[in-house]
Amino acid sequence: MRFTRIRLENWRNFLDVDVPLESRVFLVGPNASGKSNFLDAIRFLRDVADVQGGFQRAVSSTRRGVSQIRSLHARRYPNVAVEVDVDLSDGKPWKYRLEFTQDNQRRPLVKRELVEWGEETLLSRPNRRDENDPELLTQTHLEQVNTNRKFRELADFFAKVRYLHLVPQLVREPDRSSGRVNDPFGGDFLEQLARTPSKTLESRLKRITSALRVAVPQLQELDLKRDERGVPHLLGRYQHWRPNAGWQNETQLSDGTLRLLGLLWVFLDGTSPLLLEEPELSLHSAVVRPIPQMLARLSRKVDRQVLVSTHSADLLSDRGIGAEEVLVLEPLKEGTRVEVATEIEQIRDLLEGGLSVADAVIPRTAPGGADQLALFGEAL
């Protein structure tokens, strides 16, 4: 089950973007080109469909209102729209479109909500009920169990999308994000582990330990235990000359160890689409290079779609990455353009000449004049 296409209109950096999505997607572009904002459009659908979220919260609380979402380049057409095509392996393609704006009180309002299943239109709003009671347009039908019955499997699919950009310091100090559940930045990461059934937790930790030893050879064992206050702690036992010594908790584990552990955990946790922000951060290049192969196996074994933003030449150097899996983001005067690498003639020619995706794409996304940063400080 996966997203097969996404269209964005007036969404942050993007005036009008319409691109296909493969089972693996690598988002590549300069800083501030909109890689995170692209992934956030899919997160937005997840937040709207989530039982603890909803349209108003997804727009106003999480993203600080329509004005913060609407592209600064938007002029004639003021509405923001997110539209996706989805394959749920049920024989017919799904389409969902949510178009919205705000009223005079800055409340988000649904301007258009559409659900299609094959040739059949299951939902088209505004409808007569909305015209009779405009307050209904402050909510989507996607988030309401009494109105999404005909397309609930689509709502469930959106709600299960997983996003991860683990911040090691939040794992070490969860009080910084207290009260959050399934925090994508890791504020409740240890609680997520603790909520896992004990047999599943034990099995996953053993598999993760085995994989982590490649990057951290001294690691012998991983465990999760609650302290006297009931707070969970991740424990790692390292080689030590004294028996039963060498235990460290999450406050002593390196950033790289925590990020790699989080990455491995989320690979094992579920089959829904997975959104990853720069998984290469804090990791040695030798650890980064196998990540695309890990994603490929994940896609084959559990049919899981993964979308990854990255700046890493090491990650993109994998020869198994196809140009059709790479989306290249290019900032322009009127918003960011997004193209599949196969549609860019220069990249296509370089790949046909034998270069890797990294060699063909990374130089194209490098900011012009970056070498001028070396001159910083001369005038001080």
KETORRO-193153 format. One record per residue (C-alpha): x, z, y. Coordinates in Angstrom, 2 decimals. Last residue first. Layout:
<rs>
<r X="X" Z="Z" Y="Y"/>
...
</rs>
This chain:
<rs>
<r X="36.24" Z="11.36" Y="40.92"/>
<r X="36.52" Z="7.60" Y="41.46"/>
<r X="38.21" Z="6.94" Y="38.14"/>
<r X="35.73" Z="9.11" Y="36.27"/>
<r X="33.84" Z="6.34" Y="34.51"/>
<r X="36.07" Z="3.29" Y="34.01"/>
<r X="35.57" Z="3.33" Y="30.23"/>
<r X="31.84" Z="2.93" Y="30.86"/>
<r X="32.63" Z="-0.59" Y="32.08"/>
<r X="33.07" Z="-1.64" Y="28.44"/>
<r X="29.28" Z="-1.49" Y="28.07"/>
<r X="29.06" Z="-4.47" Y="30.43"/>
<r X="26.24" Z="-6.12" Y="28.54"/>
<r X="24.38" Z="-3.84" Y="26.17"/>
<r X="25.02" Z="-4.61" Y="22.48"/>
<r X="21.95" Z="-6.12" Y="20.79"/>
<r X="23.49" Z="-9.54" Y="20.12"/>
<r X="26.70" Z="-7.97" Y="18.82"/>
<r X="24.63" Z="-5.97" Y="16.28"/>
<r X="22.68" Z="-8.96" Y="14.90"/>
<r X="25.01" Z="-11.44" Y="13.19"/>
<r X="27.80" Z="-9.11" Y="12.10"/>
<r X="25.37" Z="-6.40" Y="10.97"/>
<r X="23.10" Z="-8.89" Y="9.21"/>
<r X="26.11" Z="-10.04" Y="7.21"/>
<r X="27.94" Z="-13.29" Y="7.95"/>
<r X="28.00" Z="-16.16" Y="5.44"/>
<r X="27.44" Z="-19.22" Y="7.61"/>
<r X="23.74" Z="-19.15" Y="6.78"/>
<r X="23.67" Z="-15.72" Y="8.38"/>
<r X="25.36" Z="-17.02" Y="11.52"/>
<r X="22.96" Z="-19.96" Y="11.76"/>
<r X="19.91" Z="-17.71" Y="11.38"/>
<r X="21.22" Z="-15.36" Y="14.05"/>
<r X="21.70" Z="-18.23" Y="16.52"/>
<r X="18.28" Z="-19.71" Y="15.67"/>
<r X="16.26" Z="-16.56" Y="16.16"/>
<r X="13.09" Z="-16.79" Y="14.04"/>
<r X="14.80" Z="-15.47" Y="10.89"/>
<r X="15.67" Z="-12.27" Y="12.79"/>
<r X="11.97" Z="-11.44" Y="13.21"/>
<r X="11.28" Z="-11.18" Y="16.92"/>
<r X="10.29" Z="-8.40" Y="19.29"/>
<r X="10.34" Z="-8.95" Y="23.06"/>
<r X="10.55" Z="-5.94" Y="25.33"/>
<r X="8.78" Z="-5.85" Y="28.68"/>
<r X="8.43" Z="-8.22" Y="31.62"/>
<r X="12.01" Z="-8.23" Y="32.87"/>
<r X="13.30" Z="-8.53" Y="29.31"/>
<r X="14.46" Z="-6.01" Y="26.69"/>
<r X="15.30" Z="-7.60" Y="23.31"/>
<r X="14.20" Z="-5.98" Y="20.05"/>
<r X="15.30" Z="-7.64" Y="16.80"/>
<r X="13.13" Z="-7.03" Y="13.74"/>
<r X="15.03" Z="-7.27" Y="10.46"/>
<r X="13.35" Z="-7.59" Y="7.05"/>
<r X="13.04" Z="-11.40" Y="7.28"/>
<r X="16.82" Z="-11.54" Y="7.75"/>
<r X="17.23" Z="-10.14" Y="4.25"/>
<r X="19.17" Z="-6.94" Y="3.58"/>
<r X="20.92" Z="-7.11" Y="0.19"/>
<r X="24.28" Z="-7.82" Y="1.79"/>
<r X="24.47" Z="-4.27" Y="3.13"/>
<r X="26.27" Z="-4.41" Y="6.49"/>
<r X="23.16" Z="-3.14" Y="8.26"/>
<r X="23.87" Z="0.50" Y="7.42"/>
<r X="27.52" Z="0.30" Y="8.41"/>
<r X="26.67" Z="-1.57" Y="11.63"/>
<r X="24.48" Z="1.37" Y="12.59"/>
<r X="22.21" Z="1.15" Y="15.62"/>
<r X="19.10" Z="1.96" Y="13.59"/>
<r X="15.32" Z="2.21" Y="13.48"/>
<r X="13.92" Z="2.26" Y="9.96"/>
<r X="10.52" Z="1.28" Y="8.55"/>
<r X="9.97" Z="2.12" Y="4.88"/>
<r X="7.15" Z="0.89" Y="2.63"/>
<r X="6.76" Z="2.63" Y="-0.71"/>
<r X="6.05" Z="0.68" Y="-3.89"/>
<r X="6.99" Z="3.73" Y="-6.00"/>
<r X="9.90" Z="2.33" Y="-7.99"/>
<r X="10.60" Z="-0.90" Y="-6.13"/>
<r X="10.32" Z="0.44" Y="-2.59"/>
<r X="12.34" Z="3.55" Y="-3.40"/>
<r X="14.97" Z="1.40" Y="-5.07"/>
<r X="15.21" Z="-0.74" Y="-1.92"/>
<r X="15.37" Z="2.34" Y="0.30"/>
<r X="18.27" Z="3.75" Y="-1.72"/>
<r X="20.00" Z="0.37" Y="-1.50"/>
<r X="19.53" Z="0.41" Y="2.28"/>
<r X="21.02" Z="3.95" Y="2.41"/>
<r X="24.18" Z="3.04" Y="0.45"/>
<r X="26.23" Z="2.29" Y="3.62"/>
<r X="25.40" Z="5.53" Y="5.43"/>
<r X="27.29" Z="7.85" Y="3.09"/>
<r X="30.56" Z="5.91" Y="3.47"/>
<r X="29.94" Z="5.77" Y="7.22"/>
<r X="29.93" Z="9.57" Y="7.40"/>
<r X="26.61" Z="11.07" Y="8.46"/>
<r X="25.76" Z="12.90" Y="11.69"/>
<r X="23.15" Z="10.25" Y="12.64"/>
<r X="22.80" Z="7.42" Y="10.09"/>
<r X="19.08" Z="8.03" Y="9.54"/>
<r X="18.38" Z="6.50" Y="12.97"/>
<r X="14.66" Z="7.27" Y="13.15"/>
<r X="12.85" Z="6.88" Y="9.84"/>
<r X="9.17" Z="5.96" Y="9.33"/>
<r X="7.85" Z="6.24" Y="5.76"/>
<r X="4.75" Z="4.49" Y="4.46"/>
<r X="2.95" Z="6.56" Y="1.80"/>
<r X="4.45" Z="7.24" Y="-1.63"/>
<r X="5.04" Z="10.98" Y="-1.46"/>
<r X="7.95" Z="13.42" Y="-1.23"/>
<r X="11.00" Z="12.18" Y="-3.10"/>
<r X="12.36" Z="10.03" Y="-0.26"/>
<r X="11.38" Z="12.81" Y="2.16"/>
<r X="13.69" Z="15.21" Y="0.33"/>
<r X="16.64" Z="12.82" Y="0.32"/>
<r X="16.39" Z="12.34" Y="4.08"/>
<r X="16.02" Z="16.04" Y="4.73"/>
<r X="19.10" Z="16.78" Y="2.61"/>
<r X="21.03" Z="14.08" Y="4.45"/>
<r X="20.05" Z="15.61" Y="7.80"/>
<r X="20.89" Z="19.14" Y="6.67"/>
<r X="24.28" Z="18.16" Y="5.23"/>
<r X="25.17" Z="16.09" Y="8.31"/>
<r X="24.27" Z="18.90" Y="10.70"/>
<r X="26.47" Z="21.29" Y="8.74"/>
<r X="25.12" Z="24.23" Y="6.74"/>
<r X="25.78" Z="27.70" Y="8.15"/>
<r X="22.37" Z="28.38" Y="9.71"/>
<r X="20.71" Z="26.83" Y="6.65"/>
<r X="22.03" Z="29.54" Y="4.33"/>
<r X="25.43" Z="29.86" Y="2.71"/>
<r X="26.39" Z="31.21" Y="-0.72"/>
<r X="30.10" Z="31.11" Y="-1.57"/>
<r X="30.12" Z="34.18" Y="-3.77"/>
<r X="28.42" Z="34.65" Y="-7.13"/>
<r X="31.81" Z="34.65" Y="-8.90"/>
<r X="34.82" Z="34.92" Y="-6.57"/>
<r X="37.18" Z="31.94" Y="-6.08"/>
<r X="34.47" Z="29.96" Y="-4.32"/>
<r X="32.82" Z="26.60" Y="-4.83"/>
<r X="29.72" Z="26.35" Y="-2.67"/>
<r X="26.25" Z="27.76" Y="-3.17"/>
<r X="23.59" Z="26.43" Y="-0.80"/>
<r X="20.62" Z="28.49" Y="0.30"/>
<r X="17.60" Z="27.25" Y="2.24"/>
<r X="15.74" Z="30.16" Y="3.77"/>
<r X="12.01" Z="30.90" Y="3.79"/>
<r X="10.67" Z="33.68" Y="6.09"/>
<r X="8.61" Z="36.27" Y="4.19"/>
<r X="9.87" Z="39.18" Y="6.28"/>
<r X="11.97" Z="40.51" Y="3.39"/>
<r X="13.61" Z="37.10" Y="3.02"/>
<r X="12.07" Z="34.10" Y="1.29"/>
<r X="14.12" Z="32.02" Y="-1.11"/>
<r X="15.02" Z="28.35" Y="-1.52"/>
<r X="17.88" Z="27.26" Y="-3.76"/>
<r X="20.61" Z="24.63" Y="-3.84"/>
<r X="23.60" Z="24.59" Y="-6.20"/>
<r X="27.24" Z="23.60" Y="-6.56"/>
<r X="28.25" Z="22.08" Y="-3.22"/>
<r X="32.02" Z="21.57" Y="-3.00"/>
<r X="31.72" Z="17.78" Y="-3.38"/>
<r X="29.68" Z="17.41" Y="-0.16"/>
<r X="28.95" Z="13.68" Y="0.30"/>
<r X="28.69" Z="12.74" Y="-3.38"/>
<r X="27.64" Z="16.30" Y="-4.16"/>
<r X="24.50" Z="15.66" Y="-2.12"/>
<r X="23.07" Z="13.38" Y="-4.81"/>
<r X="23.31" Z="16.00" Y="-7.56"/>
<r X="22.01" Z="18.68" Y="-5.24"/>
<r X="19.07" Z="16.45" Y="-4.29"/>
<r X="18.11" Z="15.95" Y="-7.94"/>
<r X="18.33" Z="19.69" Y="-8.61"/>
<r X="16.38" Z="20.47" Y="-5.45"/>
<r X="13.67" Z="18.04" Y="-6.51"/>
<r X="13.21" Z="19.63" Y="-9.93"/>
<r X="13.12" Z="23.16" Y="-8.55"/>
<r X="10.59" Z="22.23" Y="-5.88"/>
<r X="8.35" Z="20.44" Y="-8.38"/>
<r X="8.43" Z="23.47" Y="-10.70"/>
<r X="7.78" Z="25.87" Y="-7.81"/>
<r X="4.84" Z="24.00" Y="-6.28"/>
<r X="5.81" Z="22.83" Y="-2.75"/>
<r X="4.70" Z="25.14" Y="0.06"/>
<r X="8.24" Z="26.55" Y="0.35"/>
<r X="9.69" Z="23.09" Y="0.96"/>
<r X="7.23" Z="22.46" Y="3.79"/>
<r X="8.01" Z="25.95" Y="5.11"/>
<r X="11.70" Z="24.98" Y="5.17"/>
<r X="10.89" Z="21.86" Y="7.22"/>
<r X="8.69" Z="23.74" Y="9.70"/>
<r X="10.62" Z="22.77" Y="12.84"/>
<r X="12.05" Z="19.70" Y="11.10"/>
<r X="11.57" Z="17.00" Y="13.72"/>
<r X="8.57" Z="15.44" Y="11.97"/>
<r X="6.68" Z="18.77" Y="12.17"/>
<r X="4.48" Z="18.97" Y="9.10"/>
<r X="2.62" Z="21.89" Y="10.69"/>
<r X="3.57" Z="23.20" Y="14.10"/>
<r X="2.93" Z="26.82" Y="15.09"/>
<r X="6.54" Z="27.58" Y="15.91"/>
<r X="8.63" Z="24.71" Y="17.25"/>
<r X="11.54" Z="26.65" Y="18.75"/>
<r X="10.83" Z="29.48" Y="16.31"/>
<r X="12.20" Z="27.18" Y="13.59"/>
<r X="15.81" Z="27.98" Y="14.58"/>
<r X="18.08" Z="26.58" Y="11.84"/>
<r X="15.71" Z="23.77" Y="10.95"/>
<r X="15.16" Z="23.14" Y="14.66"/>
<r X="18.94" Z="22.91" Y="15.17"/>
<r X="19.20" Z="20.31" Y="12.41"/>
<r X="16.82" Z="17.87" Y="14.16"/>
<r X="15.09" Z="15.81" Y="11.46"/>
<r X="13.70" Z="12.49" Y="12.60"/>
<r X="11.08" Z="11.91" Y="9.94"/>
<r X="7.70" Z="10.19" Y="10.03"/>
<r X="5.25" Z="10.06" Y="7.12"/>
<r X="2.05" Z="8.01" Y="7.02"/>
<r X="-0.59" Z="9.96" Y="5.08"/>
<r X="-3.25" Z="9.91" Y="7.81"/>
<r X="-3.12" Z="6.11" Y="8.09"/>
<r X="-3.82" Z="5.63" Y="4.36"/>
<r X="-6.62" Z="8.22" Y="4.46"/>
<r X="-8.27" Z="6.33" Y="7.33"/>
<r X="-8.01" Z="3.08" Y="5.36"/>
<r X="-9.49" Z="4.75" Y="2.28"/>
<r X="-12.28" Z="6.03" Y="4.51"/>
<r X="-13.43" Z="2.51" Y="5.37"/>
<r X="-17.13" Z="2.54" Y="4.56"/>
<r X="-17.35" Z="6.34" Y="4.96"/>
<r X="-15.72" Z="6.32" Y="8.39"/>
<r X="-18.77" Z="7.55" Y="10.35"/>
<r X="-19.54" Z="11.01" Y="8.91"/>
<r X="-15.87" Z="11.65" Y="8.15"/>
<r X="-14.92" Z="11.18" Y="11.79"/>
<r X="-11.33" Z="10.23" Y="12.70"/>
<r X="-11.67" Z="6.47" Y="12.24"/>
<r X="-14.99" Z="6.42" Y="14.09"/>
<r X="-12.99" Z="6.93" Y="17.26"/>
<r X="-13.86" Z="9.57" Y="19.80"/>
<r X="-14.36" Z="9.60" Y="23.59"/>
<r X="-16.57" Z="6.54" Y="23.14"/>
<r X="-19.39" Z="8.74" Y="21.86"/>
<r X="-19.74" Z="10.10" Y="25.40"/>
<r X="-21.17" Z="6.67" Y="26.34"/>
<r X="-24.54" Z="7.59" Y="24.72"/>
<r X="-27.01" Z="4.71" Y="24.76"/>
<r X="-24.27" Z="2.07" Y="24.95"/>
<r X="-22.32" Z="3.85" Y="22.20"/>
<r X="-25.39" Z="3.88" Y="19.96"/>
<r X="-25.89" Z="0.16" Y="20.57"/>
<r X="-22.35" Z="-0.70" Y="19.53"/>
<r X="-19.01" Z="-0.48" Y="21.32"/>
<r X="-17.62" Z="-0.97" Y="18.75"/>
<r X="-17.43" Z="-3.17" Y="15.69"/>
<r X="-17.21" Z="-1.66" Y="12.22"/>
<r X="-17.35" Z="-2.99" Y="8.66"/>
<r X="-16.79" Z="-6.65" Y="9.53"/>
<r X="-16.57" Z="-8.62" Y="6.27"/>
<r X="-14.26" Z="-11.62" Y="5.84"/>
<r X="-11.58" Z="-9.53" Y="4.15"/>
<r X="-12.21" Z="-5.98" Y="5.19"/>
<r X="-12.50" Z="-5.76" Y="8.96"/>
<r X="-12.52" Z="-2.66" Y="11.15"/>
<r X="-12.81" Z="-2.91" Y="14.92"/>
<r X="-12.72" Z="-0.39" Y="17.72"/>
<r X="-12.89" Z="-1.59" Y="21.31"/>
<r X="-12.93" Z="0.17" Y="24.68"/>
<r X="-12.41" Z="3.69" Y="23.35"/>
<r X="-11.99" Z="6.12" Y="26.23"/>
<r X="-9.11" Z="8.48" Y="27.00"/>
<r X="-10.05" Z="11.03" Y="29.67"/>
<r X="-8.23" Z="10.50" Y="32.95"/>
<r X="-11.17" Z="12.00" Y="34.92"/>
<r X="-11.93" Z="8.56" Y="36.35"/>
<r X="-12.04" Z="7.13" Y="32.83"/>
<r X="-9.15" Z="6.11" Y="30.59"/>
<r X="-8.27" Z="3.04" Y="28.49"/>
<r X="-8.51" Z="2.09" Y="24.82"/>
<r X="-8.23" Z="-0.65" Y="22.21"/>
<r X="-8.10" Z="0.26" Y="18.54"/>
<r X="-7.89" Z="-2.55" Y="16.00"/>
<r X="-7.93" Z="-2.19" Y="12.22"/>
<r X="-7.59" Z="-5.06" Y="9.76"/>
<r X="-7.78" Z="-4.83" Y="5.98"/>
<r X="-6.77" Z="-7.49" Y="3.48"/>
<r X="-8.87" Z="-7.92" Y="0.31"/>
<r X="-7.95" Z="-7.43" Y="-3.35"/>
<r X="-7.77" Z="-3.64" Y="-3.44"/>
<r X="-4.00" Z="-3.35" Y="-3.13"/>
<r X="-4.31" Z="-1.46" Y="0.16"/>
<r X="-2.72" Z="-4.24" Y="2.21"/>
<r X="-2.97" Z="-3.49" Y="5.92"/>
<r X="-3.18" Z="-5.59" Y="9.07"/>
<r X="-2.61" Z="-3.63" Y="12.25"/>
<r X="-3.85" Z="-3.60" Y="15.84"/>
<r X="-2.82" Z="-1.24" Y="18.63"/>
<r X="-4.29" Z="-1.86" Y="22.07"/>
<r X="-3.82" Z="-0.50" Y="25.59"/>
<r X="-6.28" Z="-1.71" Y="28.24"/>
<r X="-5.25" Z="-2.74" Y="31.76"/>
<r X="-5.23" Z="-6.55" Y="31.43"/>
<r X="-4.25" Z="-8.10" Y="34.74"/>
<r X="-1.16" Z="-5.99" Y="35.38"/>
<r X="0.70" Z="-4.23" Y="32.57"/>
<r X="4.49" Z="-4.13" Y="33.13"/>
<r X="4.60" Z="-0.33" Y="33.30"/>
<r X="3.16" Z="-0.38" Y="29.78"/>
<r X="0.31" Z="2.02" Y="29.16"/>
<r X="1.37" Z="5.09" Y="27.16"/>
<r X="2.16" Z="7.50" Y="29.99"/>
<r X="-0.93" Z="6.47" Y="31.94"/>
<r X="-3.05" Z="6.87" Y="28.80"/>
<r X="-2.26" Z="10.55" Y="28.55"/>
<r X="0.51" Z="13.00" Y="27.77"/>
<r X="1.56" Z="11.51" Y="24.41"/>
<r X="0.86" Z="14.42" Y="22.03"/>
<r X="-1.77" Z="16.26" Y="24.05"/>
<r X="-3.57" Z="13.41" Y="25.80"/>
<r X="-3.39" Z="10.41" Y="23.47"/>
<r X="-3.20" Z="11.85" Y="19.95"/>
<r X="-5.28" Z="14.87" Y="20.99"/>
<r X="-8.11" Z="12.76" Y="22.32"/>
<r X="-8.05" Z="10.35" Y="19.38"/>
<r X="-8.00" Z="12.90" Y="16.58"/>
<r X="-5.48" Z="15.39" Y="15.26"/>
<r X="-5.84" Z="18.14" Y="12.67"/>
<r X="-7.80" Z="15.91" Y="10.28"/>
<r X="-5.25" Z="13.11" Y="10.80"/>
<r X="-6.75" Z="9.69" Y="11.56"/>
<r X="-5.77" Z="9.67" Y="15.24"/>
<r X="-2.33" Z="11.13" Y="14.52"/>
<r X="-1.59" Z="8.54" Y="11.82"/>
<r X="-2.69" Z="5.73" Y="14.12"/>
<r X="-0.34" Z="7.11" Y="16.76"/>
<r X="2.50" Z="7.37" Y="14.24"/>
<r X="2.16" Z="3.61" Y="13.76"/>
<r X="2.48" Z="3.07" Y="17.52"/>
<r X="5.30" Z="5.62" Y="17.54"/>
<r X="7.43" Z="3.37" Y="15.38"/>
<r X="7.45" Z="0.75" Y="18.14"/>
<r X="8.04" Z="3.45" Y="20.76"/>
<r X="11.10" Z="4.66" Y="18.85"/>
<r X="12.56" Z="1.15" Y="18.79"/>
<r X="11.61" Z="0.54" Y="22.43"/>
<r X="14.57" Z="-1.20" Y="24.09"/>
<r X="15.82" Z="2.08" Y="25.57"/>
<r X="19.19" Z="1.74" Y="23.82"/>
<r X="19.85" Z="-1.75" Y="22.51"/>
<r X="18.00" Z="-3.26" Y="19.56"/>
<r X="17.53" Z="-3.16" Y="15.80"/>
<r X="14.43" Z="-2.20" Y="13.85"/>
<r X="14.98" Z="-2.52" Y="10.09"/>
<r X="11.83" Z="-3.08" Y="8.02"/>
<r X="11.55" Z="-2.67" Y="4.26"/>
<r X="8.27" Z="-3.57" Y="2.55"/>
<r X="7.93" Z="-6.39" Y="5.09"/>
<r X="6.12" Z="-6.28" Y="8.43"/>
<r X="4.82" Z="-9.32" Y="10.33"/>
<r X="5.07" Z="-9.43" Y="14.14"/>
<r X="2.76" Z="-9.59" Y="17.16"/>
<r X="4.00" Z="-8.10" Y="20.43"/>
<r X="2.29" Z="-8.31" Y="23.81"/>
<r X="3.25" Z="-6.21" Y="26.81"/>
<r X="5.60" Z="-3.94" Y="24.88"/>
<r X="7.74" Z="-1.18" Y="26.37"/>
<r X="4.88" Z="1.38" Y="26.34"/>
<r X="1.95" Z="-0.22" Y="24.49"/>
<r X="0.47" Z="-2.85" Y="26.81"/>
<r X="-0.70" Z="-4.83" Y="23.77"/>
<r X="0.79" Z="-4.16" Y="20.35"/>
<r X="0.20" Z="-6.22" Y="17.21"/>
<r X="1.31" Z="-5.11" Y="13.78"/>
<r X="1.46" Z="-6.93" Y="10.45"/>
<r X="1.70" Z="-6.22" Y="6.73"/>
<r X="1.28" Z="-2.44" Y="6.77"/>
<r X="1.58" Z="-1.06" Y="3.27"/>
<r X="0.00" Z="0.00" Y="0.00"/>
</rs>
